[in-house]
Amino acid sequence: MALIGPQPARFAFAERLIELVPAYRQRFSLIPGCLSWAQIHLRSDAAPTDELARLEYDLYHVKETSLAFQAEVLARALHFTGRAPQVGAQGPS
């Protein structure tokens, strides 16, 4: 497993998704990772209907495999996790 790459998928789910969406197979051209472009853009509790959006982000990740892109994913992930929630008069932001 790599630090940056599409998140791993369960084998049974992956087989079924490959049957339904042939492009799904392309996401396996990269080593699975802990941080992904989809993870940065989608909430962790995303609905199952968001799987197509996740696939679009993963395929973009496969297409943009440069070192600069990997650095951008890492920087965005660190920026996102390093922020403390802001609570003010208008509630959490």
VENKA-V275286 format. One record per residue. N is the residue number from 1. SS is DSSP state (a for helix, b for strand, c for the rest). PHI is phi in degrees with one decimal (NA if undefined). D_CENTER is the distance of its C-alpha to the mean C-alpha in Angstrom with 1 decimal. Layout:
# VENKA-V275286
N&SS&PHI&D_CENTER, N&SS&PHI&D_CENTER
This chain:
# VENKA-V275286
1&c&NA&14.3, 2&b&-96.6&13.2, 3&b&-71.9&12.0, 4&b&-121.9&9.3, 5&c&168.9&7.7, 6&c&-57.8&5.7, 7&c&-64.5&6.2, 8&c&-66.0&9.8, 9&c&-121.6&11.4, 10&c&-63.3&15.0, 11&a&-58.0&17.5, 12&a&-63.4&19.3, 13&a&-66.7&16.4, 14&a&-62.7&15.3, 15&a&-59.1&18.9, 16&a&-67.2&19.4, 17&a&-66.6&16.4, 18&a&-64.9&17.7, 19&a&-64.6&21.1, 20&a&-79.9&19.9, 21&c&-130.4&17.6, 22&a&-54.4&18.7, 23&a&-66.5&16.0, 24&a&-58.9&13.6, 25&a&-60.3&15.5, 26&a&-63.4&14.3, 27&a&-66.6&10.8, 28&a&-87.4&13.1, 29&a&-77.3&14.7, 30&c&-110.6&12.5, 31&c&-69.6&12.9, 32&c&-58.7&10.2, 33&b&-137.5&9.1, 34&b&-82.2&8.9, 35&b&-117.9&6.6, 36&c&-139.7&3.7, 37&a&-61.6&4.2, 38&a&-65.0&2.4, 39&a&-61.8&3.3, 40&a&-69.3&6.0, 41&a&-93.3&7.0, 42&c&-113.4&7.2, 43&c&-69.5&9.6, 44&c&-69.4&9.5, 45&c&-99.7&12.5, 46&c&-61.3&11.3, 47&c&-69.6&14.1, 48&a&-56.1&14.2, 49&a&-68.8&15.0, 50&a&-83.2&11.5, 51&a&-62.8&10.5, 52&a&-68.5&11.7, 53&a&-65.2&9.6, 54&a&-61.1&6.4, 55&a&-63.0&8.4, 56&a&-60.9&9.5, 57&a&-64.5&6.4, 58&a&-65.4&6.1, 59&a&-67.2&9.8, 60&a&-64.0&9.9, 61&a&-61.3&8.2, 62&a&-62.9&10.9, 63&a&-67.5&13.5, 64&c&-102.2&13.1, 65&c&-100.1&13.6, 66&c&-74.2&16.1, 67&a&-63.6&16.8, 68&a&-63.9&16.8, 69&a&-66.7&13.2, 70&a&-60.1&12.2, 71&a&-65.2&14.5, 72&a&-65.3&13.0, 73&a&-59.8&9.5, 74&a&-62.9&11.7, 75&a&-62.7&14.1, 76&a&-66.1&11.9, 77&a&-65.2&10.5, 78&a&-67.2&14.2, 79&a&-64.2&15.5, 80&a&-66.8&13.5, 81&a&-78.8&14.5, 82&a&-84.4&17.9, 83&c&-84.6&19.1, 84&c&-87.8&21.6, 85&c&-62.6&21.8, 86&c&-94.0&24.6, 87&b&-117.8&27.3, 88&b&-139.0&30.2, 89&c&-64.0&32.8, 90&c&-97.7&30.2, 91&b&91.7&28.1, 92&b&-65.0&24.6, 93&c&-122.4&22.6
